[in-house]
Amino acid sequence: MANIFTTIQVILSLISPFLFVHYFSQYFYNISLWNIVRWWASNHSEVHNSSFYFIGLFFILLFLFFSFSGFINILLLSLFGEKQELVYLGHNKQSTAVYYDMHDFDKKTMSGHDYDIKYNYSFDDLFRTQRFVKDPGSSDRVGTKSNRINFLGFITVSLSVVVIIMAGAAFFNVFVYPVYNANPTDVAIPLEGAELAFDNIIGRYGITRGWYFGCLFVLIFVWVGFILLMPKNELSKPVISLPVSIISGNTIEGIPKEIEIRYLKRRRSGNSDTYENVDSGERYITFEFNERFSHPVYVTTLIDLATHNDQIDMIRRNIEDKRPMKLNLSDSLKIILPVSLDNSNH
């Protein structure tokens, strides 16, 4: 059942962008998608800046895929999804959370991509339940957070589809127009250029180009507003108590699992409006803790190379050797890597 559900979702998500392109060109230009593909395959070298068309087409189709995929996912889960109550065990790597099912007798762990949180920084966040909705019949699989499966989430993903379709329609018109210009069909579309052709199409509905793109601009802000209004996934109180050793001021041991660079966005030099990722000089280090825990749990700390640079090589060796390191606990049960470490006894 789970495989059928996933297969249906993937197939619908993949074909939806192409169906949209086909019906757009068929309805307004009386040109099928196959004829568009065939014309561009034979004449792309004769079109000025044809590479721009194909790059734009790729990204528009990609955005359409993601928007249709989100819409189909939330629709199918709302109708057929099964509820999950998962116990949180931390993030074992960037944007990957680990859980076990509260109602699973074997308490097998599972991991899933987390779109909201990159890392877990405190023991205080562990062993709290979160609600999800999963594909029917699936097991050992993390579903979609339940805060997204509601009326507000449905409106948000629907707005994303509308925004991408409106932006895509304007671009697809530019892509379809050369095919029509080379071999006009029986529709009344001006031959003076793609912009006039698009004006003619939207003019049938009493819409001007300025009004069209103005509405698109407003809808983008409304869409972002709905995204910001999305409720956070509610967390329960801890369902399991932390070991007695996990208290403020204690020294504990954890095995380092991953070290990653923390990047910052910085405007490129000059008057460019583009940005680049630069090394912040800080590193995320994720630790696994097993002693006195029913399951391995994961907590991450952020260190500054200005104070810990001489320890980086040692941390990498400990990751390879799965060797534990001593760590301190703060008042909020975050882990602190001491500036000077002596791991020779491990």
C-alpha positions as CSV (number, residue, x, y, z in Angstrom):
1,M,0.0,0.0,0.0
2,A,2.8,2.4,0.9
3,N,4.7,1.7,-2.3
4,I,1.5,2.2,-4.4
5,F,0.8,5.5,-2.5
6,T,4.3,6.8,-3.1
7,T,4.3,5.7,-6.7
8,I,1.1,7.5,-7.4
9,Q,2.4,10.6,-5.8
10,V,5.7,10.6,-7.7
11,I,4.0,9.9,-11.1
12,L,1.4,12.7,-10.6
13,S,4.1,15.1,-9.5
14,L,6.3,14.3,-12.5
15,I,3.6,14.5,-15.2
16,S,1.8,17.6,-13.8
17,P,4.3,20.2,-15.1
18,F,4.3,18.7,-18.5
19,L,0.5,18.4,-18.6
20,F,0.3,22.1,-17.7
21,V,2.7,23.0,-20.5
22,H,0.7,20.8,-23.0
23,Y,-2.7,22.2,-22.1
24,F,-1.4,25.8,-22.0
25,S,0.1,25.5,-25.5
26,Q,-2.8,23.4,-26.8
27,Y,-5.5,25.7,-25.5
28,F,-4.0,29.1,-26.5
29,Y,-1.9,28.2,-29.5
30,N,-3.4,24.9,-30.7
31,I,0.1,23.4,-30.5
32,S,0.8,20.1,-28.7
33,L,3.7,19.5,-26.4
34,W,5.1,17.0,-28.8
35,N,5.2,19.5,-31.6
36,I,7.0,22.0,-29.3
37,V,9.6,19.5,-28.4
38,R,10.1,18.4,-32.0
39,W,10.4,22.1,-33.3
40,W,12.9,23.1,-30.6
41,A,15.0,19.9,-31.2
42,S,15.3,20.8,-34.8
43,N,15.6,24.6,-34.6
44,H,17.3,25.5,-31.2
45,S,20.5,26.5,-32.9
46,E,18.7,29.1,-34.9
47,V,17.1,30.8,-31.9
48,H,19.1,33.7,-30.3
49,N,20.1,32.9,-26.7
50,S,18.4,29.5,-26.9
51,S,20.5,28.4,-23.9
52,F,18.6,31.0,-21.8
53,Y,15.3,29.4,-22.8
54,F,16.4,25.9,-21.8
55,I,17.9,27.1,-18.5
56,G,14.7,29.0,-17.7
57,L,12.6,26.0,-18.8
58,F,14.5,23.7,-16.5
59,F,14.0,25.9,-13.4
60,I,10.3,26.6,-14.1
61,L,9.6,22.9,-14.6
62,L,11.6,22.2,-11.4
63,F,9.6,24.8,-9.4
64,L,6.3,23.4,-10.9
65,F,7.3,19.9,-9.9
66,F,8.0,21.0,-6.2
67,S,4.8,23.0,-6.0
68,F,2.6,20.3,-7.6
69,S,4.4,17.7,-5.4
70,G,3.6,19.6,-2.3
71,F,0.0,20.1,-3.3
72,I,-0.5,16.4,-4.2
73,N,1.3,15.3,-1.0
74,I,-0.9,17.4,1.3
75,L,-4.1,16.4,-0.5
76,L,-3.4,12.7,-0.4
77,L,-2.2,12.8,3.2
78,S,-5.3,14.7,4.2
79,L,-7.5,12.1,2.6
80,F,-5.6,8.8,3.3
81,G,-2.7,9.6,5.7
82,E,-2.1,7.7,9.0
83,K,-1.2,9.6,12.2
84,Q,2.2,9.1,13.9
85,E,3.3,10.1,17.3
86,L,7.1,10.0,17.3
87,V,9.6,10.4,20.2
88,Y,12.4,12.8,19.3
89,L,16.0,11.6,19.8
90,G,17.9,14.5,18.3
91,H,19.5,15.3,14.9
92,N,22.3,12.8,14.0
93,K,23.4,15.1,11.1
94,Q,22.4,18.3,9.5
95,S,18.6,18.6,9.0
96,T,18.1,14.9,9.8
97,A,16.1,14.0,12.9
98,V,15.9,10.6,14.6
99,Y,12.8,9.3,16.3
100,Y,11.0,6.1,17.4
101,D,7.3,5.5,17.3
102,M,5.6,6.0,20.6
103,H,3.3,3.0,19.9
104,D,5.8,0.7,18.4
105,F,6.5,-2.2,20.8
106,D,10.1,-2.7,19.4
107,K,10.8,1.1,19.6
108,K,12.8,0.9,16.3
109,T,14.5,4.1,15.4
110,M,13.9,5.9,12.1
111,S,15.2,9.1,10.6
112,G,13.7,11.8,8.4
113,H,14.6,15.1,6.8
114,D,13.7,18.1,8.9
115,Y,12.9,21.2,6.8
116,D,12.6,23.4,9.9
117,I,15.5,22.6,12.2
118,K,19.2,21.9,11.3
119,Y,20.5,20.6,14.6
120,N,19.4,19.9,18.2
121,Y,21.5,21.9,20.7
122,S,20.1,20.7,24.1
123,F,19.2,17.5,26.0
124,D,16.1,19.4,27.2
125,D,14.5,18.9,23.7
126,L,14.9,15.1,23.8
127,F,12.2,12.5,24.4
128,R,9.3,14.8,23.5
129,T,6.7,13.5,21.1
130,Q,5.8,15.2,17.8
131,R,2.8,14.4,15.6
132,F,3.2,13.4,11.9
133,V,1.0,12.1,9.1
134,K,2.6,9.3,7.1
135,D,1.7,7.4,3.9
136,P,-0.8,4.7,4.5
137,G,0.7,1.3,5.2
138,S,4.3,2.6,5.5
139,S,6.5,1.5,8.4
140,D,9.9,2.7,9.7
141,R,9.3,6.0,7.9
142,V,8.9,9.5,9.1
143,G,5.8,11.3,7.7
144,T,5.0,15.0,7.2
145,K,4.7,17.1,10.3
146,S,1.0,17.4,11.2
147,N,1.1,21.2,11.5
148,R,1.4,21.3,7.7
149,I,-1.7,19.1,7.2
150,N,-4.4,21.6,7.9
151,F,-6.5,24.2,6.1
152,L,-3.8,26.8,6.4
153,G,-1.2,24.4,5.0
154,F,-3.5,23.6,2.1
155,I,-4.0,27.3,1.3
156,T,-0.3,27.9,1.5
157,V,0.7,25.1,-0.9
158,S,-2.2,26.1,-3.2
159,L,-0.9,29.6,-3.3
160,S,2.5,28.2,-4.2
161,V,1.0,26.4,-7.2
162,V,-0.9,29.6,-8.3
163,V,2.3,31.7,-8.1
164,I,4.5,29.2,-10.0
165,I,1.8,28.7,-12.6
166,M,1.4,32.4,-13.2
167,A,5.1,32.9,-13.5
168,G,5.4,29.7,-15.6
169,A,2.6,30.8,-18.0
170,A,4.5,34.0,-18.9
171,F,7.7,32.1,-19.5
172,F,6.1,29.2,-21.4
173,N,4.5,31.8,-23.7
174,V,7.9,33.0,-24.7
175,F,9.0,29.4,-25.2
176,V,5.9,28.4,-27.3
177,Y,5.7,31.6,-29.3
178,P,8.7,30.8,-31.7
179,V,7.0,27.5,-32.6
180,Y,3.7,29.3,-33.4
181,N,5.6,32.1,-35.3
182,A,7.3,29.5,-37.5
183,N,4.1,27.6,-38.2
184,P,1.0,29.6,-37.3
185,T,-2.1,27.7,-36.4
186,D,-5.8,28.7,-36.7
187,V,-5.8,30.7,-33.5
188,A,-5.9,34.5,-33.6
189,I,-2.5,35.3,-32.0
190,P,-0.4,38.4,-33.2
191,L,2.8,37.6,-34.9
192,E,4.6,40.8,-33.8
193,G,6.3,39.3,-30.8
194,A,5.9,37.1,-27.7
195,E,4.9,40.0,-25.5
196,L,2.0,41.1,-27.7
197,A,1.0,37.5,-28.0
198,F,0.8,37.2,-24.2
199,D,-1.1,40.5,-24.0
200,N,-3.6,39.0,-26.4
201,I,-4.0,35.9,-24.4
202,I,-4.6,37.6,-21.0
203,G,-6.6,40.3,-22.7
204,R,-9.3,37.7,-23.4
205,Y,-10.0,37.8,-19.6
206,G,-9.9,41.6,-19.4
207,I,-6.4,41.6,-17.9
208,T,-3.5,43.9,-18.8
209,R,0.1,42.9,-18.5
210,G,0.7,45.4,-15.7
211,W,-2.3,44.1,-13.7
212,Y,-1.1,40.5,-14.3
213,F,2.4,41.0,-13.0
214,G,1.1,43.3,-10.2
215,C,-1.1,40.5,-9.0
216,L,1.7,38.0,-9.2
217,F,3.9,40.3,-7.1
218,V,1.1,40.7,-4.5
219,L,0.5,36.9,-4.4
220,I,4.1,36.2,-3.7
221,F,3.9,38.4,-0.6
222,V,0.6,36.8,0.4
223,W,2.2,33.4,0.0
224,V,5.2,34.3,2.1
225,G,2.8,35.7,4.7
226,F,0.9,32.4,4.9
227,I,4.2,30.5,5.2
228,L,5.1,32.7,8.2
229,L,1.7,32.1,9.7
230,M,2.1,28.3,9.6
231,P,1.8,27.0,13.2
232,K,4.8,25.3,14.7
233,N,4.7,21.6,15.3
234,E,3.7,21.1,18.9
235,L,6.0,19.2,21.3
236,S,4.8,17.3,24.3
237,K,6.3,17.2,27.7
238,P,9.1,14.7,28.0
239,V,7.7,11.1,28.0
240,I,11.0,9.7,29.5
241,S,13.1,11.3,32.1
242,L,16.7,12.1,31.3
243,P,19.4,10.1,33.1
244,V,20.4,11.6,36.5
245,S,23.9,12.4,35.1
246,I,22.4,14.9,32.7
247,I,22.3,17.9,35.0
248,S,23.8,21.4,34.8
249,G,27.5,21.5,35.6
250,N,28.2,17.8,35.1
251,T,30.9,16.4,32.8
252,I,29.7,13.7,30.4
253,E,31.1,11.7,27.5
254,G,29.9,11.7,23.9
255,I,31.1,10.2,20.6
256,P,31.6,12.8,17.9
257,K,29.7,11.8,14.7
258,E,30.0,14.8,12.3
259,I,31.8,18.1,11.9
260,E,30.4,20.7,9.5
261,I,31.3,24.2,8.5
262,R,28.8,27.0,9.5
263,Y,28.4,29.2,6.5
264,L,27.2,32.8,6.3
265,K,25.8,34.6,3.3
266,R,27.8,37.6,2.2
267,R,27.2,40.1,-0.6
268,R,29.8,39.7,-3.4
269,S,32.3,42.5,-3.9
270,G,31.3,45.5,-6.0
271,N,27.7,46.5,-6.6
272,S,26.5,43.0,-7.2
273,D,23.2,41.9,-5.8
274,T,24.3,38.3,-5.6
275,Y,25.5,36.6,-2.5
276,E,28.1,33.8,-1.7
277,N,28.5,31.4,1.2
278,V,31.6,32.2,3.3
279,D,33.1,30.2,6.2
280,S,32.0,31.8,9.4
281,G,35.0,30.4,11.4
282,E,32.6,28.2,13.4
283,R,32.0,24.5,13.2
284,Y,28.9,22.3,14.1
285,I,29.9,19.2,15.9
286,T,27.3,16.5,16.5
287,F,27.7,14.0,19.4
288,E,26.1,10.7,20.0
289,F,25.3,9.7,23.6
290,N,24.6,6.0,24.5
291,E,25.4,5.6,28.2
292,R,22.3,5.2,30.4
293,F,20.0,6.1,27.4
294,S,17.5,3.6,26.0
295,H,18.4,4.8,22.5
296,P,21.3,6.7,21.2
297,V,20.6,10.4,21.3
298,Y,22.2,13.3,19.5
299,V,23.1,16.8,20.6
300,T,25.2,19.4,18.6
301,T,27.4,22.2,19.8
302,L,28.9,25.1,17.9
303,I,32.6,25.9,18.4
304,D,34.7,28.8,17.3
305,L,38.0,28.1,15.5
306,A,39.5,31.1,17.3
307,T,39.4,29.1,20.6
308,H,39.3,25.4,19.3
309,N,41.3,25.4,16.1
310,D,44.1,23.2,17.6
311,Q,41.4,20.5,18.5
312,I,39.9,20.1,15.0
313,D,42.4,17.4,13.9
314,M,41.8,15.5,17.2
315,I,38.0,15.7,16.8
316,R,38.3,14.3,13.3
317,R,40.4,11.4,14.5
318,N,37.9,10.7,17.3
319,I,35.1,10.6,14.6
320,E,37.0,8.0,12.6
321,D,37.9,6.0,15.7
322,K,34.5,6.5,17.4
323,R,36.3,7.6,20.5
324,P,34.3,9.5,23.2
325,M,35.2,13.0,24.3
326,K,34.5,14.8,27.6
327,L,32.0,17.6,27.5
328,N,30.4,20.0,30.0
329,L,26.7,20.7,30.5
330,S,25.4,24.2,30.7
331,D,22.4,25.5,32.7
332,S,20.1,24.9,29.7
333,L,21.6,21.4,29.2
334,K,23.6,22.4,26.2
335,I,27.0,20.7,25.6
336,I,30.2,22.7,25.8
337,L,33.4,21.6,24.4
338,P,36.2,22.5,26.8
339,V,39.0,24.7,25.3
340,S,41.6,22.3,26.4
341,L,41.0,18.5,26.1
342,D,43.0,15.6,27.2
343,N,41.6,12.5,25.6
344,S,44.7,10.3,26.0
345,N,42.9,8.2,28.6
346,H,40.2,7.1,26.0
